[in-house]
Amino acid sequence: MKRILKPLTYILAAIYFLVDAVFMAVARPISRWIERHFEFRRLRAWIRSLPPYCSLALFSVPVIILEPIKPVAAYLAATGQVVSGAVTFIVGELLKLVLVERLFQLTRDKLMRIPAFAWAYGKYSEVKAWLQATEAWRAIRALSRAARDTIVRARARLVGGFSRPVTSRD
């Protein structure tokens, strides 16, 4: 059983990490940028004033509205519009993640008062903690860091090469 589950764990860790790293690496900066550049004080105050079940309903709106983007993106890709399908999928997922993350930050305390939500979030946290504790997660994480470091070094060399003054040999 362990021989079967170990490769499956590696695959799940890789998929989870890649999806999480790619989309959240983009979603968090977008969310922070929106927070810095747009003042939604009244909207934030209204969201925070909602009772728990209304917060849950509001929290699920982006998911309900933006989840149908996936089949639309799949249809576009299947009909030969691969770039349009990919852009539709990426923009829809990023928008959904940004909205869900912002709403969760604003309503987390109230959502945790709902027993079913708190239970589901607890289970999600347990599974995520278990996955992050696996050897597979650590291996994928190390590969990711190595790749990121390589990209940072290459970019620094590229930028450094453009910033040097050009001298002629004449």
Secondary structure, DSSP 8 states (H G I E B T S, - for coil): -HHHHHHHHHHHHHHHHHHHHHHHHHHHHHHHHHHHH---HHHHHHHHHS-HHHHHHHHHHHHHHHTTHHHHHHHHHHTT-HHHHHHHHHHHHHHHHHHHHHHHHHHHHHHTTSHHHHHHHHHHHHHHHHHHHSHHHHHHHHHHHHHHHHHHHHHHHHHHHHHS------
